[in-house]
Structure formats: structure tokens, C-alpha cells
Amino acid sequence: MNIAVLPGDGIGSEIVAEAVKVLKALDLKLEMEWADVGGVAYAASGHPLPEATLRLAQQADAVLFGAVGDWKYDNLERALRPEQAILGLRRALGLFANLRPAVCYEQLTHASSLRPELVAGLDVLLVRELTGDVYFGQPRGRRSAPDGAFAGAQEGFDTMRYTVPEVERIAHMAFQAARGRKKHLTSVDKANVLETSQLWRDTVTQVHKQYPDVTLEHMYVDNAAMQLVREPKKLDVIVTGNLFGDILSDEAAMLTGSIGMLPSASLNEKKQGLYEPSHGSAPDIAGQGIANPLATILSAAMMLRFSLDKAGAAARIENAVKKVLAQGLRTPDIYSEGTQKVSTSEMGDAVVRALD
Ligand code: NAD
């Protein structure tokens, strides 16, 4: 089992070091190799995703990724900005499925913007299609409006498109994930208005025939946005397109209240995946030893479950995280009165100690 370890910028190296510490403590015979990515790679070699890093990622079973980005690179031309490394990796590895769990731990319910009783015990998995939709559809651009009330005015336009095979493969991924949980899948679209969404709905309904043990529900995206803040615990697995998933995954993340706790996975058809925290490189706190490493540690658990077929080891990590929270240990971002403030590495050490 080969893992490409790409810490990246800002707090990336601090949080990835803790995830690696936890992985090593599991004694699983993992081969790990490190490479530069993002701003540090640009500084060292002139490109945010150097050829050697890309090759390492392509040959690995999974990529453990920290974060990329730093304000000092904001004026670089777009193709050289650190964030381009993620897009390059997604493209090169064909990572079409983004899995983002939003789990609200009992001890952190106060951090949510919703009332504790609405989110205590919340565990939603959002499956977002990542390589299609209006973000990539052609044609797109700016032109003189060819018709309508504002003909001749400058207009911007994008194209929303999905093909049946693209919807089928993300639907299969979501049904399989639902099978391993409560066997309930909510497919989110805007089929009352959009042709693309009607095709999405028809295709998901077809794929459902292969998963009769899973209940399928269709929901319009505006309703899904409401249900997420009204009764989020009624949802279990949500599958949706790139645009709606972008927005709903951040909404779901806010339900948990703490960005430092949220892992994510991006997978291709071979289950090769890139695993990273949902947050960015947090340059404002980098180098201070106060970043929360739990999102990255939980991303490593997802890596074991989805790419390396080690669900048992993944559960050990997830239980250890629950234990350290129950012990009252908190990095500053999730600290509240009566709990014990710890550093990034103290949190990593505590998770290692809490492994069964
Ligand atoms: P951010 O997620 O890095 O930070 C937002 C806020 O959350 C900051 O106050 C930060 O200190 C805090 N925070 C984030 N992660 C934390 C953690 N683990 N522990 C404690 N606090 C944490 O978002 P931003 O400030 O908008 O972006 C900073 C840089 O990260 C930018 O260059 C942006 O482009 C990049 N970015 C990268 C990714 C990625 O690598 N996938 C994702 C988002 C943003």
C-alpha cells in the first residue's frame, strides 16, 4: 500500500505530520513517500504541481494531502497559483467523486450555528460530482448578447451539461456508500427547471434498480438547502452535481461548526483517492502549533476505508478521535470553558494513545 504524502503550504506540514504519526502507530505496512505541492513546490521548482509530484501521486494507491495556498502567491498568473495543484491532481487522476462527511460530535454541538438538539449526533455524507457540470461545460465565455431584451450588451455565459455515464458512475458510488450506512440516498437536483437535472433524475432512478435494498428519494436543491438547516438528521447520504454539491457541502460543514474537524475524499473509478481536510492552508495560524489536526487525521481514516480496504483500522482512528474529544482535549479553534487546550502535536499524540 503506497501513499503519496503531499503536505503543501501553511499549516499543511503540521497537520499532515500528525496524521502520519497516527497511521504509523497502526502498524499496517504502509509505504509513504513525500513530495512538494502548491506554493512550496512553486518556490522550489517553479510549478505548483511538479512532474515528479504528479508521477508519485499517479503511482500511489492514495494521496494524503494537507492544503495549498498562501497570500504571497495571490498575484501569480492563475496557472502557477498553488490552488492549481489540486485541480491538476483531480484532472490527472480522474477524481470524479468528492465525499464529505459532516459529523457533529456530541461534545462540539455548541459550535454549530443550529440548536444543539438539531445537530447532536448528526452524521451526513455528501457525495458531490467533481469533474462535470457548469464548472467545466463548454461553451463558456463572454460575448455580445445575441438576442433578448439586452441584445448587444456584454454577457457572460456558462453551460450546464452532464452525460448519462457521468451520472451513472457517481450514482453507483453514492448507492454503494448508502449501502454501507443507513441504506437511504437523497439525490438532489433542480429537475423542475433544468433539462440537465431531469436527465440526472432519470439516470439515478435507472441506477437505483441495481440497489433495491437502498431507499431513493429525489429532492430539489432549494428544498435540500432548507432541510439541511431544518431537520438535518433526517438525511443520511446525499448525491448531487458539482454546482449544487459545492454549495450544500459548505452548508453541511457549517452545521458541525468547526472547520478543523471535517475530512474529505476525492475518488476515481479504481478507488484511488486524494484525501484532505476540508479547510485551507490557514496561513494566519501557520507555524504556531495551534492548528487542529483532526480533519487530516480523519481524512487518513477515510483513506484506509475507501482506498486501502482497511475499514477496521479506519474505525480505530475514528473511535480514538471520539475518545480524545470525550477526554476534553481541544485545539484552540474548538476550545470552550472547562476543556483542556492542547497544541497540534499534543492532539496527535493523544489520538495515538487513544487507539484501541
Ligand atoms: P482556511 O480554511 O485556510 O482558513 C479559514 C479560517 O479557518 C482561518 O481563520 C483559519 O485559521 C481557520 N482554520 C482553517 N483550518 C484550521 C485548522 N485545521 N485548525 C484551526 N483553524 C483552522 O481558508 P482561507 O483563509 O480562506 O484560505 C487560506 C488559503 O488556503 C488560501 O490561499 C486559499 O486559496 C487556500 N485554500 C486551500 C484549500 C485546499 O488546499 N484544498 C481549500 C480552501 C482554501
Boltz pocket constraint, residues with backbone or C-beta under 6 A from the ligand:
constraints:
  - pocket:
      binder: B
      contacts: [[A, 11], [A, 15], [A, 66], [A, 67], [A, 68], [A, 69], [A, 70], [A, 71], [A, 83], [A, 86], [A, 259], [A, 260], [A, 276], [A, 277], [A, 278], [A, 279], [A, 280], [A, 281], [A, 282], [A, 283], [A, 284], [A, 285], [A, 290], [A, 291], [A, 292], [A, 293], [A, 295], [A, 333]]
      max_distance: 6.0
